[in-house]
Amino acid sequence: MSVIIILIVISVTVAVLFLGIFIWAVKSGQYDDTYSPSVRMLFDDKKPTHRISKEAENQKKTSKEIQKQDDEAS
């Protein structure tokens, strides 16, 4: 019988702890923005163009070097 009382006390303590954390999150503004998450999925992500252009530039250099080596070998 004493085990049940201990379990009830522990469960009530955990429930109060979670309730306190929830109230703290609401007061700190965690749930203020309700509009943008629902609209964010409608827009494409912006891709970083500078990174893509550097990779493409490196790839062009590499292909030019390979082409130059093939021309020299022929």
N, CA, C and O atoms as CSV, one atom per row, in Angstrom:
chain,resi,resn,atom,element,x,y,z
A,1,MET,N,N,0.814,-1.194,0.000
A,1,MET,CA,C,0.000,0.000,0.000
A,1,MET,C,C,0.859,1.259,0.000
A,1,MET,O,O,0.497,2.260,-0.618
A,2,SER,N,N,1.979,1.212,0.682
A,2,SER,CA,C,2.844,2.390,0.748
A,2,SER,C,C,3.506,2.668,-0.602
A,2,SER,O,O,3.850,3.811,-0.902
A,3,VAL,N,N,3.683,1.625,-1.415
A,3,VAL,CA,C,4.282,1.807,-2.732
A,3,VAL,C,C,3.353,2.635,-3.620
A,3,VAL,O,O,3.819,3.474,-4.391
A,4,ILE,N,N,2.063,2.408,-3.519
A,4,ILE,CA,C,1.103,3.160,-4.319
A,4,ILE,C,C,1.144,4.642,-3.944
A,4,ILE,O,O,1.079,5.507,-4.818
A,5,ILE,N,N,1.250,4.928,-2.674
A,5,ILE,CA,C,1.310,6.322,-2.226
A,5,ILE,C,C,2.584,6.995,-2.738
A,5,ILE,O,O,2.556,8.149,-3.164
A,6,ILE,N,N,3.689,6.271,-2.692
A,6,ILE,CA,C,4.959,6.816,-3.201
A,6,ILE,C,C,4.844,7.094,-4.698
A,6,ILE,O,O,5.290,8.142,-5.164
A,7,LEU,N,N,4.250,6.166,-5.459
A,7,LEU,CA,C,4.097,6.357,-6.898
A,7,LEU,C,C,3.171,7.532,-7.211
A,7,LEU,O,O,3.427,8.286,-8.149
A,8,ILE,N,N,2.112,7.690,-6.442
A,8,ILE,CA,C,1.205,8.818,-6.647
A,8,ILE,C,C,1.916,10.135,-6.373
A,8,ILE,O,O,1.741,11.099,-7.119
A,9,VAL,N,N,2.712,10.188,-5.317
A,9,VAL,CA,C,3.454,11.411,-4.996
A,9,VAL,C,C,4.460,11.728,-6.097
A,9,VAL,O,O,4.600,12.883,-6.498
A,10,ILE,N,N,5.148,10.725,-6.578
A,10,ILE,CA,C,6.127,10.943,-7.657
A,10,ILE,C,C,5.423,11.410,-8.933
A,10,ILE,O,O,5.911,12.323,-9.599
A,11,SER,N,N,4.293,10.806,-9.283
A,11,SER,CA,C,3.603,11.197,-10.515
A,11,SER,C,C,3.033,12.612,-10.409
A,11,SER,O,O,3.060,13.361,-11.386
A,12,VAL,N,N,2.521,12.983,-9.243
A,12,VAL,CA,C,2.018,14.341,-9.061
A,12,VAL,C,C,3.168,15.341,-9.135
A,12,VAL,O,O,3.012,16.423,-9.702
A,13,THR,N,N,4.304,14.993,-8.574
A,13,THR,CA,C,5.474,15.872,-8.633
A,13,THR,C,C,5.930,16.081,-10.074
A,13,THR,O,O,6.225,17.208,-10.472
A,14,VAL,N,N,5.988,15.014,-10.851
A,14,VAL,CA,C,6.392,15.114,-12.262
A,14,VAL,C,C,5.363,15.936,-13.046
A,14,VAL,O,O,5.737,16.743,-13.898
A,15,ALA,N,N,4.075,15.735,-12.764
A,15,ALA,CA,C,3.037,16.498,-13.461
A,15,ALA,C,C,3.140,17.979,-13.146
A,15,ALA,O,O,2.994,18.810,-14.043
A,16,VAL,N,N,3.387,18.324,-11.895
A,16,VAL,CA,C,3.546,19.728,-11.515
A,16,VAL,C,C,4.794,20.315,-12.160
A,16,VAL,O,O,4.792,21.472,-12.581
A,17,LEU,N,N,5.849,19.531,-12.237
A,17,LEU,CA,C,7.084,19.991,-12.887
A,17,LEU,C,C,6.830,20.308,-14.365
A,17,LEU,O,O,7.248,21.357,-14.855
A,18,PHE,N,N,6.151,19.408,-15.072
A,18,PHE,CA,C,5.848,19.658,-16.482
A,18,PHE,C,C,4.901,20.839,-16.661
A,18,PHE,O,O,5.040,21.605,-17.615
A,19,LEU,N,N,3.951,20.992,-15.764
A,19,LEU,CA,C,3.052,22.139,-15.829
A,19,LEU,C,C,3.827,23.445,-15.636
A,19,LEU,O,O,3.569,24.432,-16.326
A,20,GLY,N,N,4.765,23.447,-14.706
A,20,GLY,CA,C,5.601,24.630,-14.483
A,20,GLY,C,C,6.458,24.959,-15.701
A,20,GLY,O,O,6.600,26.127,-16.065
A,21,ILE,N,N,7.025,23.943,-16.326
A,21,ILE,CA,C,7.833,24.167,-17.533
A,21,ILE,C,C,6.962,24.701,-18.661
A,21,ILE,O,O,7.392,25.583,-19.406
A,22,PHE,N,N,5.747,24.181,-18.799
A,22,PHE,CA,C,4.836,24.661,-19.840
A,22,PHE,C,C,4.453,26.117,-19.603
A,22,PHE,O,O,4.455,26.916,-20.539
A,23,ILE,N,N,4.130,26.465,-18.382
A,23,ILE,CA,C,3.767,27.854,-18.061
A,23,ILE,C,C,4.950,28.781,-18.312
A,23,ILE,O,O,4.774,29.881,-18.837
A,24,TRP,N,N,6.154,28.347,-17.942
A,24,TRP,CA,C,7.355,29.156,-18.201
A,24,TRP,C,C,7.548,29.373,-19.705
A,24,TRP,O,O,7.892,30.475,-20.134
A,25,ALA,N,N,7.327,28.321,-20.508
A,25,ALA,CA,C,7.499,28.437,-21.966
A,25,ALA,C,C,6.476,29.402,-22.561
A,25,ALA,O,O,6.807,30.180,-23.456
A,26,VAL,N,N,5.256,29.358,-22.078
A,26,VAL,CA,C,4.225,30.257,-22.595
A,26,VAL,C,C,4.545,31.701,-22.219
A,26,VAL,O,O,4.390,32.605,-23.040
A,27,LYS,N,N,4.990,31.922,-20.986
A,27,LYS,CA,C,5.297,33.289,-20.554
A,27,LYS,C,C,6.545,33.844,-21.241
A,27,LYS,O,O,6.666,35.057,-21.416
A,28,SER,N,N,7.471,32.969,-21.630
A,28,SER,CA,C,8.697,33.452,-22.276
A,28,SER,C,C,8.516,33.685,-23.768
A,28,SER,O,O,9.456,34.111,-24.439
A,29,GLY,N,N,7.320,33.415,-24.306
A,29,GLY,CA,C,7.047,33.716,-25.709
A,29,GLY,C,C,7.346,32.583,-26.656
A,29,GLY,O,O,7.475,32.809,-27.860
A,30,GLN,N,N,7.459,31.391,-26.160
A,30,GLN,CA,C,7.787,30.246,-26.998
A,30,GLN,C,C,6.693,29.972,-28.031
A,30,GLN,O,O,6.987,29.498,-29.128
A,31,TYR,N,N,5.456,30.259,-27.699
A,31,TYR,CA,C,4.333,29.927,-28.570
A,31,TYR,C,C,3.671,31.170,-29.171
A,31,TYR,O,O,2.506,31.105,-29.563
A,32,ASP,N,N,4.366,32.274,-29.253
A,32,ASP,CA,C,3.782,33.508,-29.767
A,32,ASP,C,C,3.550,33.475,-31.272
A,32,ASP,O,O,2.517,33.953,-31.741
A,33,ASP,N,N,4.485,32.925,-32.038
A,33,ASP,CA,C,4.398,32.946,-33.492
A,33,ASP,C,C,3.602,31.745,-33.985
A,33,ASP,O,O,4.111,30.626,-34.026
A,34,THR,N,N,2.360,31.986,-34.354
A,34,THR,CA,C,1.537,30.892,-34.848
A,34,THR,C,C,1.302,30.965,-36.350
A,34,THR,O,O,0.736,30.037,-36.928
A,35,TYR,N,N,1.724,32.047,-36.992
A,35,TYR,CA,C,1.446,32.218,-38.414
A,35,TYR,C,C,2.555,31.670,-39.311
A,35,TYR,O,O,2.280,30.906,-40.236
A,36,SER,N,N,3.785,32.046,-39.051
A,36,SER,CA,C,4.850,31.717,-39.998
A,36,SER,C,C,5.149,30.225,-40.126
A,36,SER,O,O,5.481,29.799,-41.232
A,37,PRO,N,N,5.058,29.396,-39.084
A,37,PRO,CA,C,5.315,27.972,-39.320
A,37,PRO,C,C,4.336,27.338,-40.307
A,37,PRO,O,O,4.705,26.428,-41.049
A,38,SER,N,N,3.102,27.812,-40.317
A,38,SER,CA,C,2.139,27.224,-41.243
A,38,SER,C,C,2.355,27.700,-42.672
A,38,SER,O,O,1.939,27.024,-43.613
A,39,VAL,N,N,2.994,28.842,-42.853
A,39,VAL,CA,C,3.217,29.390,-44.186
A,39,VAL,C,C,4.625,29.059,-44.688
A,39,VAL,O,O,4.861,29.061,-45.896
A,40,ARG,N,N,5.551,28.780,-43.787
A,40,ARG,CA,C,6.942,28.544,-44.154
A,40,ARG,C,C,7.086,27.389,-45.137
A,40,ARG,O,O,7.961,27.427,-46.003
A,41,MET,N,N,6.256,26.375,-45.023
A,41,MET,CA,C,6.378,25.222,-45.906
A,41,MET,C,C,5.944,25.524,-47.340
A,41,MET,O,O,6.201,24.723,-48.238
A,42,LEU,N,N,5.299,26.650,-47.569
A,42,LEU,CA,C,4.849,27.002,-48.910
A,42,LEU,C,C,5.948,27.630,-49.760
A,42,LEU,O,O,5.821,27.682,-50.983
A,43,PHE,N,N,7.012,28.103,-49.143
A,43,PHE,CA,C,8.078,28.791,-49.859
A,43,PHE,C,C,9.303,27.907,-49.980
A,43,PHE,O,O,9.611,27.122,-49.083
A,44,ASP,N,N,10.006,28.045,-51.112
A,44,ASP,CA,C,11.240,27.294,-51.322
A,44,ASP,C,C,12.350,27.874,-50.476
A,44,ASP,O,O,12.356,29.065,-50.164
A,45,ASP,N,N,13.284,27.027,-50.112
A,45,ASP,CA,C,14.461,27.501,-49.401
A,45,ASP,C,C,15.382,28.216,-50.374
A,45,ASP,O,O,15.509,27.815,-51.531
A,46,LYS,N,N,16.022,29.273,-49.901
A,46,LYS,CA,C,16.973,29.992,-50.742
A,46,LYS,C,C,18.286,29.229,-50.736
A,46,LYS,O,O,18.804,28.868,-49.679
A,47,LYS,N,N,18.814,28.989,-51.914
A,47,LYS,CA,C,20.075,28.273,-52.023
A,47,LYS,C,C,21.214,29.281,-52.055
A,47,LYS,O,O,21.104,30.311,-52.719
A,48,PRO,N,N,22.292,29.005,-51.358
A,48,PRO,CA,C,23.424,29.939,-51.368
A,48,PRO,C,C,24.123,29.915,-52.728
A,48,PRO,O,O,24.733,28.913,-53.101
A,49,THR,N,N,24.030,31.013,-53.461
A,49,THR,CA,C,24.578,31.047,-54.818
A,49,THR,C,C,26.095,31.128,-54.823
A,49,THR,O,O,26.738,30.597,-55.729
A,50,HIS,N,N,26.679,31.787,-53.821
A,50,HIS,CA,C,28.137,31.916,-53.816
A,50,HIS,C,C,28.812,30.569,-53.654
A,50,HIS,O,O,29.871,30.349,-54.241
A,51,ARG,N,N,28.243,29.667,-52.885
A,51,ARG,CA,C,28.837,28.357,-52.686
A,51,ARG,C,C,28.710,27.524,-53.953
A,51,ARG,O,O,29.645,26.818,-54.330
A,52,ILE,N,N,27.573,27.601,-54.601
A,52,ILE,CA,C,27.361,26.834,-55.821
A,52,ILE,C,C,28.283,27.346,-56.927
A,52,ILE,O,O,28.843,26.556,-57.686
A,53,SER,N,N,28.438,28.658,-57.015
A,53,SER,CA,C,29.275,29.194,-58.081
A,53,SER,C,C,30.742,28.826,-57.864
A,53,SER,O,O,31.454,28.572,-58.836
A,54,LYS,N,N,31.209,28.791,-56.625
A,54,LYS,CA,C,32.594,28.386,-56.371
A,54,LYS,C,C,32.801,26.921,-56.738
A,54,LYS,O,O,33.822,26.560,-57.324
A,55,GLU,N,N,31.832,26.084,-56.395
A,55,GLU,CA,C,31.958,24.675,-56.740
A,55,GLU,C,C,31.920,24.491,-58.256
A,55,GLU,O,O,32.666,23.680,-58.805
A,56,ALA,N,N,31.062,25.233,-58.920
A,56,ALA,CA,C,30.980,25.135,-60.374
A,56,ALA,C,C,32.268,25.639,-61.013
A,56,ALA,O,O,32.739,25.074,-62.000
A,57,GLU,N,N,32.838,26.702,-60.451
A,57,GLU,CA,C,34.089,27.244,-60.976
A,57,GLU,C,C,35.216,26.229,-60.808
A,57,GLU,O,O,36.015,26.041,-61.725
A,58,ASN,N,N,35.289,25.581,-59.668
A,58,ASN,CA,C,36.308,24.559,-59.448
A,58,ASN,C,C,36.112,23.388,-60.388
A,58,ASN,O,O,37.085,22.811,-60.874
A,59,GLN,N,N,34.876,23.033,-60.646
A,59,GLN,CA,C,34.600,21.930,-61.549
A,59,GLN,C,C,34.990,22.300,-62.974
A,59,GLN,O,O,35.507,21.453,-63.703
A,60,LYS,N,N,34.757,23.539,-63.389
A,60,LYS,CA,C,35.154,23.984,-64.725
A,60,LYS,C,C,36.662,23.949,-64.868
A,60,LYS,O,O,37.181,23.515,-65.896
A,61,LYS,N,N,37.379,24.407,-63.834
A,61,LYS,CA,C,38.840,24.386,-63.887
A,61,LYS,C,C,39.336,22.957,-64.041
A,61,LYS,O,O,40.244,22.683,-64.827
A,62,THR,N,N,38.735,22.056,-63.290
A,62,THR,CA,C,39.161,20.669,-63.346
A,62,THR,C,C,38.889,20.079,-64.719
A,62,THR,O,O,39.737,19.367,-65.259
A,63,SER,N,N,37.736,20.356,-65.291
A,63,SER,CA,C,37.430,19.808,-66.610
A,63,SER,C,C,38.319,20.431,-67.680
A,63,SER,O,O,38.694,19.759,-68.640
A,64,LYS,N,N,38.659,21.714,-67.522
A,64,LYS,CA,C,39.569,22.346,-68.477
A,64,LYS,C,C,40.957,21.734,-68.384
A,64,LYS,O,O,41.611,21.516,-69.404
A,65,GLU,N,N,41.414,21.454,-67.157
A,65,GLU,CA,C,42.731,20.839,-66.987
A,65,GLU,C,C,42.762,19.445,-67.603
A,65,GLU,O,O,43.756,19.066,-68.222
A,66,ILE,N,N,41.693,18.685,-67.441
A,66,ILE,CA,C,41.617,17.342,-68.018
A,66,ILE,C,C,41.611,17.450,-69.533
A,66,ILE,O,O,42.279,16.669,-70.212
A,67,GLN,N,N,40.883,18.386,-70.059
A,67,GLN,CA,C,40.818,18.568,-71.513
A,67,GLN,C,C,42.194,18.974,-72.053
A,67,GLN,O,O,42.625,18.504,-73.106
A,68,LYS,N,N,42.869,19.851,-71.315
A,68,LYS,CA,C,44.200,20.288,-71.734
A,68,LYS,C,C,45.166,19.111,-71.735
A,68,LYS,O,O,45.985,18.979,-72.644
A,69,GLN,N,N,45.075,18.257,-70.720
A,69,GLN,CA,C,45.961,17.104,-70.644
A,69,GLN,C,C,45.677,16.116,-71.782
A,69,GLN,O,O,46.593,15.509,-72.336
A,70,ASP,N,N,44.391,15.968,-72.119
A,70,ASP,CA,C,44.039,15.066,-73.229
A,70,ASP,C,C,44.576,15.626,-74.554
A,70,ASP,O,O,45.048,14.871,-75.404
A,71,ASP,N,N,44.504,16.936,-74.721
A,71,ASP,CA,C,45.011,17.551,-75.951
A,71,ASP,C,C,46.520,17.391,-76.055
A,71,ASP,O,O,47.046,17.140,-77.140
A,72,GLU,N,N,47.220,17.535,-74.933
A,72,GLU,CA,C,48.666,17.390,-74.940
A,72,GLU,C,C,49.069,15.952,-75.201
A,72,GLU,O,O,50.089,15.707,-75.847
A,73,ALA,N,N,48.304,15.011,-74.722
A,73,ALA,CA,C,48.612,13.607,-74.907
A,73,ALA,C,C,48.364,13.150,-76.344
A,73,ALA,O,O,48.978,12.183,-76.797
A,74,SER,N,N,47.485,13.822,-77.056
A,74,SER,CA,C,47.140,13.390,-78.427
A,74,SER,C,C,48.174,13.782,-79.426
A,74,SER,O,O,48.026,13.491,-80.613
